[in-house]
Structures are given as structure tokens and as C-alpha cells.
Amino acid sequence: MSTTASLKTLVDNWLTDVRRRGAELYAENQADESLYFSFEGKDQLRFGIRIDFVAHEITAQINSPALSYTKREIFILNEESLRTLAKQMCPLPEGQAIISVYLLARLAILCHAYQRLLAEYDREHHIHTSTNTIQEIEAELRECLTPEEQQRTENPFLRPTPKS
């Protein structure tokens, strides 16, 4: 995997972490080899984040209603800096989220299992029950998990069976 690709994976994981910590993403833009994000974090702090993949740099502009100036910080683009920035935006204990990661993973597994159960019932009785709602819930839950966490929650016994 190239350096830029691995950095983009880190940023994707960071974005998932920040969102599940409770920061609200207002805007996301991409230009050349840079990403721009606007968030509102804890205590009405607003964050303007620029991630430059060429310079390997993160620039954060922090606006607070309590301050009359904009605080500007620059970090090296790496996993530790992204973790530090996430904690600054929405401080939570490690592994915690507005909804715990463990609960998100368990709910995703339950949704998938229920979907499979309905699909097998449909095949046995030659009917068609809509599982769209369950699929939507599972997709929404998976948005809150990083790709690595999604992979860990995939139960091999719940994989779709090949259609005969």
C-alpha cells in the first residue's frame, strides 16, 4: 500500500472515530491532495481541518464562542496526531463513543443475523418479505465502524449462502 493510500486509510478511520465521538460534520471538500472538514465539537467549539497528503500535515483552526480569536494548530499527519486531534475535538475515554463501539458491532451482527433468518424463511416458504429496513439499519451502524472493526464483526456463519 502506498504512503498516500495508508494515510487516507488513517484519515478515514479518524473521521469515523470523530463522528462516533459526537462531533458534527458540517462540510467536507476535496482539492488536489488535500481534504477540508468543518466540525462542531464539544462545548460549541468549531474546527476547520485541512489535511494535506503531500506535505503530511494537518492544520486545525479552532473557534470558540468564549474566545475573541481563532486558535491555529499544525500537526504532522500521522496516527498519533489524528488521535490527539480527535480527543481535543470530543474528549472521551479510549474505545468509548456516544454509543459504545462494542454495542455498535453487536447491533450490526444482530441486524445481519435477522436479515439472514428472514431470507431463509422466505426461501423455504417461497414468499418475499422486505428486509430493506434491516439493511438500512445495518448500513447505518456500519458507518460508525472503521473498516477493521467491520471486518472483525463479520461472522463467517452469517455470510450469505450461494443461491441455487
C-alpha positions as CSV (number, residue, x, y, z in Angstrom):
1,M,0.0,0.0,0.0
2,S,1.4,3.4,-0.9
3,T,2.1,6.1,1.7
4,T,-0.8,8.3,0.5
5,A,-3.2,5.3,0.5
6,S,-2.2,4.3,4.0
7,L,-2.6,8.0,5.2
8,K,-6.0,8.1,3.5
9,T,-7.0,5.0,5.4
10,L,-5.8,6.6,8.7
11,V,-7.9,9.7,7.9
12,D,-11.0,7.6,7.1
13,N,-10.6,5.8,10.4
14,W,-10.1,9.1,12.2
15,L,-13.2,10.6,10.5
16,T,-15.2,7.6,11.7
17,D,-13.8,8.0,15.3
18,V,-14.5,11.7,15.4
19,R,-18.1,11.2,14.2
20,R,-18.9,8.5,16.7
21,R,-17.4,10.6,19.5
22,G,-20.1,13.1,18.8
23,A,-18.6,15.8,16.6
24,E,-20.9,17.0,13.9
25,L,-19.5,17.1,10.4
26,Y,-20.9,20.2,8.5
27,A,-18.8,20.2,5.4
28,E,-16.3,18.1,3.6
29,N,-14.4,19.1,0.5
30,Q,-11.5,17.7,-1.5
31,A,-9.0,19.6,-3.6
32,D,-5.9,18.1,-5.3
33,E,-4.2,16.2,-2.5
34,S,-6.0,17.9,0.4
35,L,-9.2,17.3,2.4
36,Y,-11.1,20.0,4.2
37,F,-13.6,19.4,7.0
38,S,-15.8,21.6,9.2
39,F,-16.9,20.2,12.5
40,E,-18.6,21.3,15.7
41,G,-17.2,19.5,18.7
42,K,-17.8,19.6,22.4
43,D,-18.7,22.9,24.1
44,Q,-19.6,24.6,20.7
45,L,-16.0,24.6,19.6
46,R,-15.8,24.8,15.8
47,F,-13.0,23.1,14.0
48,G,-11.8,23.8,10.4
49,I,-9.5,20.9,9.5
50,R,-7.2,20.8,6.4
51,I,-5.4,17.6,5.8
52,D,-2.5,17.8,3.2
53,F,-1.3,14.5,2.0
54,V,1.6,16.0,0.1
55,A,3.1,17.9,3.0
56,H,1.9,15.3,5.5
57,E,0.4,18.0,7.6
58,I,-2.9,18.7,9.5
59,T,-3.9,22.3,10.0
60,A,-6.7,22.9,12.6
61,Q,-8.4,26.2,13.1
62,I,-10.4,26.3,16.3
63,N,-13.1,28.8,17.0
64,S,-14.7,29.1,20.4
65,P,-17.6,31.4,21.5
66,A,-15.5,32.1,24.6
67,L,-12.5,33.4,22.7
68,S,-12.2,36.5,20.5
69,Y,-9.6,35.0,18.3
70,T,-9.1,31.8,16.2
71,K,-6.6,29.3,17.5
72,R,-4.5,27.7,14.9
73,E,-2.5,24.4,15.3
74,I,-0.4,22.4,12.9
75,F,0.3,18.7,13.3
76,I,2.3,16.1,11.4
77,L,-0.1,13.8,9.6
78,N,0.2,10.5,11.5
79,E,-1.9,8.2,13.6
80,E,-0.9,9.8,16.9
81,S,-1.7,13.4,15.8
82,L,-5.1,12.3,14.5
83,R,-5.9,10.6,17.8
84,T,-4.8,13.7,19.7
85,L,-7.0,15.9,17.5
86,A,-10.0,13.6,17.9
87,K,-9.6,13.8,21.7
88,Q,-9.3,17.5,21.6
89,M,-12.5,17.8,19.5
90,C,-14.6,15.5,21.6
91,P,-12.8,14.1,24.7
92,L,-14.0,10.6,25.6
93,P,-12.2,7.7,27.2
94,E,-10.4,5.4,24.7
95,G,-12.8,2.9,23.0
96,Q,-15.9,4.9,24.0
97,A,-18.3,6.7,21.8
98,I,-21.7,8.3,22.2
99,I,-22.8,4.7,21.6
100,S,-20.0,2.2,22.6
101,V,-18.2,0.5,19.7
102,Y,-19.0,-2.9,21.3
103,L,-22.7,-2.1,21.1
104,L,-22.5,-0.9,17.5
105,A,-20.7,-4.1,16.5
106,R,-23.2,-6.3,18.3
107,L,-26.1,-4.5,16.8
108,A,-24.6,-4.8,13.3
109,I,-24.2,-8.6,13.9
110,L,-27.9,-8.9,15.1
111,C,-29.2,-7.0,12.1
112,H,-27.3,-9.2,9.7
113,A,-28.4,-12.4,11.5
114,Y,-32.1,-11.2,11.4
115,Q,-31.8,-10.4,7.8
116,R,-30.4,-13.9,7.0
117,L,-33.1,-15.5,9.1
118,L,-35.8,-13.7,7.1
119,A,-34.2,-14.5,3.8
120,E,-34.0,-18.2,4.7
121,Y,-37.7,-18.2,5.8
122,D,-38.6,-16.6,2.5
123,R,-36.8,-19.2,0.5
124,E,-38.4,-22.1,2.5
125,H,-42.0,-20.7,2.1
126,H,-41.5,-19.2,-1.4
127,I,-42.5,-15.7,-0.3
128,H,-40.8,-12.3,-0.4
129,T,-40.5,-10.3,2.9
130,S,-38.8,-6.9,2.6
131,T,-35.6,-6.6,4.6
132,N,-34.9,-3.1,3.4
133,T,-35.4,-1.6,6.9
134,I,-32.9,-4.1,8.4
135,Q,-30.4,-3.4,5.6
136,E,-30.7,0.3,6.2
137,I,-30.2,-0.1,9.9
138,E,-27.2,-2.3,9.4
139,A,-25.7,0.1,6.8
140,E,-26.1,3.0,9.2
141,L,-24.5,1.0,12.1
142,R,-21.6,0.1,9.8
143,E,-20.9,3.7,9.0
144,C,-19.9,4.1,12.7
145,L,-17.3,1.4,12.5
146,T,-13.9,1.6,10.9
147,P,-13.2,-1.0,8.1
148,E,-11.1,-3.0,10.5
149,E,-13.9,-3.1,13.1
150,Q,-16.4,-4.0,10.4
151,Q,-14.2,-6.9,9.3
152,R,-14.0,-8.2,13.0
153,T,-17.8,-8.1,13.3
154,E,-18.4,-10.2,10.2
155,N,-19.5,-13.6,11.4
156,P,-18.5,-16.3,8.8
157,F,-21.6,-18.3,9.7
158,L,-23.8,-15.3,8.7
159,R,-22.4,-14.9,5.2
160,P,-25.0,-15.1,2.5
161,T,-25.3,-18.6,1.1
162,P,-24.9,-19.0,-2.6
163,K,-28.2,-19.1,-4.5
164,S,-29.0,-22.4,-6.1
